[in-house]
Amino acid sequence: MKRVLVIGTTGSGKTTMARKVAEIIDGTALDIDDFLWQPGWVQRPKEEMLAMLVEPLSQERWTLSGNNRKNRDFYWSRADTVIWLNYSFWVVFSRLLMRTIKRVVMKEEVMPGCVETFHSQFLSKDSLLVWFFKTYWHRKKDYRKAINEDKYQHLTVLEFRHPRQAKQFLENLRETAETR
């Protein structure tokens, strides 16, 4: 396990999981959103974004969190492992709602020049909460289909259906790394 993708629906904890795995495997934690978004929530052109990822994804050890389906082949072909945070609707929704409220209240900068506001998250059709409702079920079906495609059979797929399973995995991975 050296090149790890962490996938899951919006709010499932992809970035947190990727950071923890990267720390354990002594790799670089990357987030697709950091390459996708420019200040003011302006989407970066595909070619520019992918060019920015070539060097980091050529390193020996990394984790990459995110859901950018349009460029799946680019990421998945470079990975050896996929961690799928396939949690229940209510687990993810409650986490996303709490995270969103915290970010709005604290005025956290999600990425340079990108802040979630009350209006953007609770009164806009572009809200992550709206996005979650639009994509939750579709993403689950899409991931299931993708991990069974022939071109991705080189990947070790770890599917966690509950946060307890992910926590146990991290504990086991940490113990294994410490014995090396």
Buried (B, 14 or more C-beta within 10 A) or exposed (E): BBBBBBBBBBBBBBBBBBBBBBBBBEBBBBBBBBBBBBEEBEEBEEEEBBEBBEEEBEEEBBBBBBBBBEBBEBBBEBBEBBBBBBBEEEBBBEBBBEBBBEBBEEEEEBBEEBBBEEEBBBEEEEBBBEBBEEBBEEBBEBBEEBBEEEEBEEBEBBBBEEBEBBEEBBEEBEEEEEEE
